[in-house]
């Protein structure tokens, strides 16, 4: 399943640590903050809102049923741009094992070695380029939404992720329960898409872990589920929140049209 908010925790609770201005006991203030970080409902709702407010971020995704290997993704709301680079298996048809896509408001560019003299082909932009369901967003929206909708998450512990201090939360989401949910924790498009994918895969539940930084931004997430294809594990790592992503659009003389791409395929000898 490759491929995906909502409330802010008061700054005084997450960042002050014991440096409040009321002259109280610093240790008590710090203890209250630590206790607040163990409240899964509060922290995960804050994380969903903080993440949803970001104009951009990057995701590295691994695992899943596709066996694609590792996928590096980047997404930016405005000006719209997204990219996906899949580091997959090397095959006779794809010796490098890589698939690369750059998507902009002007069109989508896909790297190819099948057109003589050209390195890319272009698809015209579609109407849903800026959709929240853009695959380049990864699954963070769905993971947080499912946990918040079901209220199943519990604090596991304080852990380091990539050198960042985080709080680790875990919850078990029953898909039948999530399917009935209608509420603010999960927007309808993300909810319906996620439930549909899980049900088509024969999955009845998913164990979802998220690691939330002290700034309420998610550093890492994981989903483990079992279905028709056995157990599947997806891991996503997030970075570069709010970074200005500048699309590296290929030079025009290296880009073929989609029709040229199809024509090139039709001329290739069958194997």
C-alpha positions as CSV (number, residue, x, y, z in Angstrom):
1,X,0.0,0.0,0.0
2,X,2.3,2.8,-1.2
3,X,1.8,6.0,-1.5
4,X,-1.0,10.2,2.2
5,X,-5.1,17.5,9.6
6,X,-6.3,18.7,12.8
7,X,-5.0,21.1,16.9
8,X,-2.2,22.7,18.6
9,X,-0.7,21.9,21.9
10,X,-0.1,25.1,23.9
11,X,3.5,26.3,23.5
12,X,3.8,26.7,27.2
13,X,3.1,23.0,27.8
14,X,5.5,21.6,25.2
15,X,8.4,24.0,25.1
16,X,8.7,25.8,28.4
17,X,9.9,22.8,30.4
18,X,10.0,24.7,33.7
19,X,10.8,28.2,32.5
20,X,7.4,29.7,33.1
21,X,6.9,33.3,34.2
22,X,4.7,32.6,37.2
23,X,7.5,32.0,39.6
24,X,6.4,28.4,40.3
25,X,8.6,25.4,41.1
26,X,10.6,24.6,37.9
27,X,10.6,20.9,38.7
28,X,6.8,20.8,39.1
29,X,6.4,22.7,35.8
30,X,8.7,20.2,34.0
31,X,6.9,17.3,35.5
32,X,3.6,18.6,34.2
33,X,5.0,19.0,30.8
34,X,6.3,15.5,30.7
35,X,3.0,14.2,31.9
36,X,1.2,16.1,29.1
37,X,3.5,14.5,26.5
38,X,2.2,11.1,27.7
39,X,-1.4,12.0,26.8
40,X,-1.8,10.4,23.4
41,X,-5.0,12.0,22.6
42,X,-3.7,15.5,23.2
43,X,-0.3,15.0,21.5
44,X,-1.6,13.2,18.4
45,X,-4.4,15.7,17.8
46,X,-1.8,18.5,18.1
47,X,0.5,16.6,15.7
48,X,-2.3,16.2,13.1
49,X,-3.0,19.9,13.2
50,X,0.7,20.9,13.1
51,X,1.4,18.5,10.2
52,X,-1.6,19.7,8.3
53,X,-0.5,23.3,8.6
54,X,2.9,22.6,6.9
55,X,3.3,23.8,3.4
56,X,5.8,21.1,2.6
57,X,7.7,18.1,3.9
58,X,9.7,15.0,2.7
59,X,9.0,11.4,3.3
60,X,11.2,8.2,3.0
61,X,9.0,5.2,2.7
62,X,10.0,1.5,2.9
63,X,8.2,-1.8,3.0
64,X,4.6,-2.6,1.9
65,X,3.3,-5.2,-0.4
66,X,4.8,-3.8,-3.6
67,X,8.4,-4.7,-2.8
68,X,9.5,-1.5,-4.5
69,X,12.2,-1.0,-2.0
70,X,12.7,2.6,-0.7
71,X,10.7,5.5,-2.1
72,X,11.9,9.1,-1.5
73,X,9.0,11.6,-1.8
74,X,8.6,15.4,-1.4
75,X,5.4,17.4,-1.4
76,X,4.7,21.1,-1.4
77,X,1.2,22.7,-1.3
78,X,2.0,26.1,-2.9
79,X,3.5,26.6,-5.4
80,X,2.5,23.0,-6.0
81,X,5.3,20.5,-6.6
82,X,5.9,16.9,-5.7
83,X,8.4,14.2,-6.5
84,X,8.9,10.5,-6.1
85,X,12.0,8.5,-6.6
86,X,11.6,4.7,-6.2
87,X,14.7,2.7,-5.5
88,X,13.5,-0.8,-6.4
89,X,14.6,-4.1,-7.9
90,X,16.9,-4.1,-10.9
91,X,15.3,-5.9,-13.8
92,X,16.1,-6.4,-17.5
93,X,13.5,-3.8,-18.3
94,X,14.8,-1.3,-15.7
95,X,18.5,-2.0,-15.1
96,X,18.9,0.8,-12.6
97,X,15.9,-0.3,-10.5
98,X,14.8,3.4,-10.2
99,X,11.6,5.2,-11.2
100,X,11.6,8.9,-11.0
101,X,8.6,11.3,-11.2
102,X,8.5,15.1,-10.9
103,X,5.0,16.6,-10.7
104,X,4.3,20.3,-11.0
105,X,1.2,22.5,-11.8
106,X,2.5,22.5,-15.4
107,X,2.6,18.8,-15.8
108,X,4.2,15.5,-14.7
109,X,7.6,14.4,-15.9
110,X,8.7,10.7,-15.8
111,X,12.2,9.6,-16.4
112,X,12.6,6.9,-19.0
113,X,15.3,5.2,-21.1
114,X,12.9,4.0,-23.7
115,X,12.9,7.0,-26.0
116,X,16.0,7.5,-28.2
117,X,17.5,11.0,-27.5
118,X,15.1,11.8,-24.7
119,X,15.4,11.1,-20.9
120,X,11.9,12.1,-19.9
121,X,8.3,12.1,-21.1
122,X,5.6,14.5,-19.9
123,X,1.9,14.1,-19.0
124,X,-0.3,17.1,-18.8
125,X,-1.6,18.2,-15.4
126,X,-4.8,16.7,-14.1
127,X,-7.5,18.3,-12.0
128,X,-6.5,16.6,-8.8
129,X,-2.8,17.5,-8.6
130,X,-3.3,19.4,-5.3
131,X,-5.4,16.7,-3.7
132,X,-4.7,15.6,-0.2
133,X,-4.6,12.1,-1.6
134,X,-1.4,12.9,-3.6
135,X,0.8,9.8,-3.1
136,X,3.8,12.0,-2.6
137,X,2.4,13.0,0.8
138,X,3.0,9.4,2.1
139,X,0.6,8.0,4.6
140,X,1.1,10.4,7.5
141,X,-2.4,11.9,7.2
142,X,-4.0,8.5,7.3
143,X,-1.9,7.2,10.2
144,X,-2.6,10.2,12.4
145,X,-6.3,10.3,11.4
146,X,-6.9,6.6,12.1
147,X,-5.3,6.8,15.5
148,X,-7.3,10.0,16.4
149,X,-10.5,8.7,15.0
150,X,-10.4,5.5,17.1
151,X,-8.7,6.9,20.2
152,X,-6.6,3.7,20.4
153,X,-3.2,5.1,20.9
154,X,-1.1,4.9,24.1
155,X,2.2,6.4,25.0
156,X,5.1,3.8,24.7
157,X,8.0,5.9,25.8
158,X,10.5,8.7,25.1
159,X,12.9,7.7,22.3
160,X,15.4,9.2,19.9
161,X,14.7,9.2,16.2
162,X,17.5,10.5,14.0
163,X,19.0,12.3,16.9
164,X,15.7,14.0,17.7
165,X,13.9,13.4,21.1
166,X,10.4,12.1,20.4
167,X,7.5,10.5,22.2
168,X,6.5,7.1,20.8
169,X,2.8,6.2,20.6
170,X,1.1,3.0,19.4
171,X,-2.5,2.1,18.7
172,X,-4.4,-0.8,17.1
173,X,-7.0,0.3,14.6
174,X,-9.9,-2.0,13.9
175,X,-10.8,-1.3,10.3
176,X,-14.5,-2.2,10.8
177,X,-14.7,0.4,13.6
178,X,-12.8,3.0,11.5
179,X,-15.2,2.4,8.6
180,X,-18.1,3.6,10.7
181,X,-16.3,6.8,11.8
182,X,-17.6,10.2,10.7
183,X,-16.0,13.1,12.5
184,X,-13.3,15.8,12.5
185,X,-10.3,13.6,13.2
186,X,-10.1,12.3,9.6
187,X,-11.2,14.1,6.5
188,X,-13.6,12.1,4.3
189,X,-11.3,11.6,1.3
190,X,-8.4,10.2,3.5
191,X,-10.9,8.1,5.5
192,X,-12.6,6.5,2.6
193,X,-9.4,5.9,0.7
194,X,-7.6,4.3,3.6
195,X,-10.6,2.1,4.6
196,X,-11.0,1.0,1.0
197,X,-7.4,0.0,0.6
198,X,-7.4,-1.9,3.9
199,X,-10.6,-3.8,3.1
200,X,-9.6,-4.7,-0.4
201,X,-6.4,-6.1,1.1
202,X,-8.4,-8.3,3.5
203,X,-7.0,-6.4,6.5
204,X,-9.1,-6.3,9.7
205,X,-6.7,-4.3,11.8
206,X,-3.5,-2.3,11.7
207,X,-1.0,-1.6,14.5
208,X,0.2,2.0,13.9
209,X,3.2,3.6,15.7
210,X,4.1,7.3,15.5
211,X,7.1,9.1,16.9
212,X,6.2,12.8,17.6
213,X,8.9,15.4,18.2
214,X,8.7,18.0,21.0
215,X,7.7,20.5,18.3
216,X,4.6,18.3,17.6
217,X,5.9,17.3,14.1
218,X,6.1,13.6,13.4
219,X,9.6,12.2,12.8
220,X,8.6,8.6,12.0
221,X,5.6,6.3,11.6
222,X,5.0,2.6,11.1
223,X,2.1,0.4,10.1
224,X,2.0,-3.3,10.5
225,X,-1.0,-5.2,9.2
226,X,-2.0,-8.7,7.9
227,X,-4.2,-9.6,4.9
228,X,-4.3,-11.5,1.7
229,X,-0.6,-11.1,1.1
230,X,0.5,-11.9,4.6
231,X,2.0,-9.5,7.0
232,X,3.0,-6.1,5.6
233,X,5.1,-3.4,7.3
234,X,5.4,0.1,6.1
235,X,7.8,2.6,7.6
236,X,7.9,6.3,6.9
237,X,10.4,8.9,8.0
238,X,9.6,12.6,7.7
239,X,11.9,15.6,7.4
240,X,12.3,19.1,5.9
241,X,9.0,20.5,7.1
242,X,8.3,23.9,5.7
243,X,11.3,23.7,3.3
244,X,10.9,25.7,0.0
245,X,11.0,22.9,-2.6
246,X,12.2,24.1,-6.0
247,X,11.2,21.7,-8.8
248,X,14.1,20.6,-11.0
249,X,12.1,20.5,-14.2
250,X,14.0,18.7,-17.0
251,X,15.3,20.8,-19.9
252,X,12.7,21.0,-22.7
253,X,15.0,19.3,-25.3
254,X,15.2,16.2,-23.0
255,X,11.4,15.8,-22.7
256,X,9.2,13.8,-25.0
257,X,5.4,14.0,-25.2
258,X,3.4,11.0,-23.9
259,X,2.5,10.2,-27.5
260,X,6.2,10.0,-28.4
261,X,6.7,7.7,-25.5
262,X,3.9,5.4,-26.6
263,X,5.3,5.4,-30.2
264,X,8.8,4.5,-28.9
265,X,7.3,1.6,-26.9
266,X,5.5,0.3,-30.0
267,X,8.8,0.2,-31.9
268,X,10.7,-1.7,-29.3
269,X,11.3,-5.4,-30.0
270,X,9.2,-7.7,-27.9
271,X,11.0,-9.9,-25.4
